[in-house]
Amino acid sequence: MTARRWRLAGPWLLLLIVAAATMWLRYGLIEASAIGQQCAGAHSPSWCIGRQWLVLGFLHDVYGIAALIAVAAALCSKRTWLAWLATALGVFALQLYCVETGALAFLIGSLRLSRLQAANVGGTPAEQNRQRQQHVQTQP
């Protein structure tokens, strides 16, 4: 692949890594019954506090709200990293039980990321078509 294609595919590959890491958090740390029993005991390990904060985060829809704030920031600016952050937080929120807000953030963030990437490559498809129509050919 050329460098340009890697540059375009890079954010999407990172999103796959975020999704895989979030799935590990959900199924390996939060939903695992053995870990739940271990953290429920009186002498639980110190990392159980982090697990408890993760659970409190999705109980109060913190991840979905953070994703929507990132979406608002991405829509107000033309920075690709903000659109990627909104999409990544949407994936994180979707995996950690904030389905409605996470899905909305993922959808808007990914559309914004695609639009910004298209603008960085050479304009939107409508602009590219407009440029072709302005050229006059001498022979049909």
Phi, psi and omega in degrees: 000148179281167181297325181295319179292321177296322179295324178284324183278339183306308180299325181288324176292323176295326176296323176296322178293318177298317180296318180294318179294322179291323176296322177296317178300315183292306187275333182268333185244318186272312186272351181293122184292326179295320179289323177298319178291323180293322181280344180278345182287168182290325181252064182278154179294162184291334181287350177294336176296317177298320177297319179296321178294323176299316180294316178297327179298317179277338175293329181256013176058033181294320183292321177293319179294318177298321179294320179291326175295319177295325177296316179299319177294322180292325179287334181275344181233170179249037180263127182294324183293329177291321177294321177295318179298318178298319179293317180295318177293328174296318177296316179299314180294321178299316181290330183256046165071007175261071194290310186295307182290324179294319179294319179295316179294320179296316181295307182293319180297318180290324176295319179293319178298316178298318181294317179292323177294321178294322179292327179285333182284317182173031179095165178286162180303325179294320179292322179295320179293320179298321180294322179293325182289339182280342179279128181261129179261141181282327180244137178289000000 
